Amino acid sequence: MDLISYGDSIPEGDYRLHSAFANALNFRKGRIVVSLVPPRTGAGPFNLVLKQLPQGAARLRASRFCFYVDENRLPKEPAALYSSDIPALDPSPGTVRANAGALAGILARKAPPKSLAFIFNPELEAGFSRVFERQLLARFKKAVAYFREGDHARGVKTMRGLGLGLTPSGDDFISGLLTGYNFARLTLRSDAEARQDVKEGLLVERLFFYAEGNNLISNVSLRAAYEGKVNAKVRRLLEALAGTDRKELEAAAAAALKTGHTSGADFCAGLVFALLDVLKG
């Protein structure tokens, strides 16, 4: 059992199995969930990336120098530590605006059905065909309308927990929003075009105040986004949004879209929405 990388946000202590899936073993301690994942999932603030997942593992312990999965000891090698902070970049607002628009186009073309990519391509609303799905779509659209009006409290409260899956689409979208506004705060902090409430972090505070719900795994992701922590796929996407290589943006977006069924697309929809909101015009 080889440890490829471990996140920088994993507290020491004893964890118990919370849930097991083909590509993730989730261990819980209080409000924290640490995930054992394979290399294709990649690094993250609360991830242990293992060459091969241990079948039937029931316990995880994190100590100062090692992790223990049942009786297996995994030393914390400094070179394997993943730094999850949003990368320090200095892009021009025009570059970010153009790339965010391009990412919106990628979502409109390539996002899976029934994701929040319909925000950027109304034709995708047709994928919500059943009665329940149409009702879900109506609530999504109502939440988006609140965000566009600047009523972030009602937007978050309407979007929170909305949708199906391990992490509902609404929660993934809010995580994307938090990451997008944090990215703008850190990279555009001295730019006159950036909104003052974004520069000062006030908007992120308002969003997160209403964001947490009853889904433990969503809450871990939401808090990470609020704190400006990202996984490796999102880090790559943020770097591409700050750069000038359109092929790399396409590749980074494709990798991000492979997260979950619609989770990657829903997160990216929130990310793009936030960036285009900050850099209007």
Residue pairs with C-beta under 8 A, 6 or more apart in sequence:
1 50
1 51
1 52
1 54
1 69
1 72
1 74
2 50
2 51
2 52
3 48
3 49
3 50
3 67
3 74
3 75
3 76
3 77
3 80
4 39
4 49
4 50
4 51
4 80
5 43
5 47
5 48
5 49
5 80
5 81
5 82
6 47
6 48
6 49
6 67
6 76
6 80
6 81
6 82
7 34
7 43
7 44
7 45
7 46
7 47
7 48
7 82
7 84
8 45
8 81
8 82
8 83
8 84
9 45
9 46
9 84
9 224
9 229
10 32
10 34
10 45
10 46
10 48
10 62
11 29
11 32
11 62
12 62
12 63
12 64
13 29
13 61
13 62
14 29
14 59
14 60
14 61
15 27
15 28
15 29
15 32
15 34
15 59
15 60
15 61
15 62
16 27
16 28
16 29
16 58
16 59
16 60
17 25
17 26
17 27
17 28
17 57
17 58
17 59
18 26
18 27
18 28
18 33
18 216
19 25
19 26
19 166
19 217
20 26
21 166
23 37
23 38
23 40
23 41
23 53
24 35
24 36
24 37
24 41
25 35
25 36
25 37
25 53
25 54
25 57
26 33
26 34
26 35
26 36
26 217
27 33
27 34
27 35
27 36
27 59
27 60
28 34
28 216
31 216
31 219
31 220
32 46
32 220
33 46
33 216
33 217
33 220
34 46
34 47
34 48
34 60
34 62
35 41
35 44
35 46
35 47
35 48
36 47
36 48
36 50
36 53
36 54
36 57
36 60
36 69
37 44
37 47
37 48
37 49
37 50
37 53
38 49
38 50
38 51
38 52
38 53
39 49
39 51
41 47
41 49
42 49
42 231
42 232
42 233
43 49
43 82
43 84
43 231
43 232
44 82
44 84
44 224
44 230
44 231
44 232
45 82
45 84
45 224
45 229
45 230
45 231
46 220
46 224
47 82
47 231
48 67
48 74
49 82
54 69
54 70
54 72
57 69
57 70
58 70
59 68
59 69
59 70
60 67
60 68
60 69
61 67
61 68
64 76
65 75
65 76
66 73
66 74
66 75
66 76
67 73
67 74
67 76
68 74
82 232
84 224
84 229
84 230
84 231
84 235
85 228
85 229
85 230
86 179
86 182
86 183
86 186
86 228
86 229
86 230
86 235
86 238
87 235
87 238
87 239
87 242
88 186
89 187
89 238
89 239
89 242
90 187
90 242
91 187
91 241
91 242
91 243
93 188
93 191
93 193
93 194
93 279
95 242
95 243
95 244
96 184
96 187
96 188
96 241
96 242
96 275
96 279
97 275
97 276
97 279
99 240
99 241
99 242
99 243
99 249
100 241
100 272
100 275
100 276
100 279
101 276
102 246
102 249
103 237
103 241
103 249
103 253
103 268
103 271
103 272
104 120
104 272
104 276
105 120
106 249
106 250
106 253
107 115
107 117
107 120
107 121
107 253
107 257
107 265
107 268
107 269
107 272
108 117
108 120
108 121
108 124
109 121
110 253
110 254
110 257
111 117
111 124
111 257
111 262
111 265
111 268
111 269
112 257
112 261
112 262
112 265
113 124
113 127
114 127
114 128
114 133
114 262
115 124
115 169
115 262
115 265
115 266
115 269
116 140
116 169
116 172
116 173
116 262
116 265
116 266
116 269
116 270
117 124
117 265
117 268
117 269
118 124
118 125
118 127
118 128
118 137
118 140
119 144
119 269
119 273
120 269
120 272
125 137
127 133
128 134
128 136
128 137
136 162
136 163
139 158
139 162
140 159
140 162
140 163
140 169
140 170
142 158
143 154
143 155
143 156
143 158
143 159
143 162
143 170
144 155
144 273
146 152
146 154
146 155
146 158
147 155
147 177
147 273
147 277
152 203
152 206
152 207
153 206
153 209
153 210
156 174
156 207
156 210
156 211
157 210
159 170
159 171
159 173
159 174
160 170
160 171
160 174
160 210
160 211
160 213
161 168
161 170
161 171
161 213
161 214
161 215
161 218
162 168
162 169
162 170
162 171
163 169
163 170
163 171
163 262
163 266
165 260
165 261
165 262
165 263
166 217
166 260
166 263
167 215
167 217
167 218
167 221
167 260
167 263
168 215
168 218
169 262
169 263
169 266
170 266
171 211
171 213
171 215
171 218
171 221
171 222
172 218
172 221
172 260
172 262
172 263
172 266
172 267
172 270
173 266
173 267
173 269
173 270
173 273
174 207
174 211
174 222
174 225
174 270
175 218
175 221
175 222
175 224
175 225
175 267
175 270
176 225
176 266
176 267
176 268
176 269
176 270
176 271
176 272
176 273
176 274
177 207
177 270
177 271
177 273
177 274
178 204
178 207
178 208
178 211
178 222
178 225
178 226
178 270
178 274
179 225
179 228
179 230
179 234
179 238
179 267
179 270
179 271
179 274
180 270
180 271
180 272
180 273
180 274
180 275
180 278
181 198
181 203
181 204
181 207
181 274
181 278
182 201
182 204
182 225
182 226
182 228
183 238
183 241
183 271
183 274
183 275
184 194
184 198
184 274
184 275
184 278
184 279
185 194
185 198
185 199
185 200
185 201
185 204
186 228
187 242
188 194
188 198
188 199
188 278
188 279
189 199
193 279
193 281
194 278
194 279
195 203
195 278
197 203
198 204
198 278
204 226
207 226
208 222
208 223
208 226
211 222
211 226
212 219
212 222
212 223
213 219
224 230
230 238
233 252
233 255
233 256
233 259
233 264
234 256
234 267
234 271
236 252
236 255
236 256
237 249
237 252
237 253
237 255
237 256
237 268
237 271
239 252
240 248
240 249
240 251
240 252
240 253
241 249
241 275
243 249
253 268
256 264
256 267
256 268
257 264
257 265
257 268
258 264
259 267
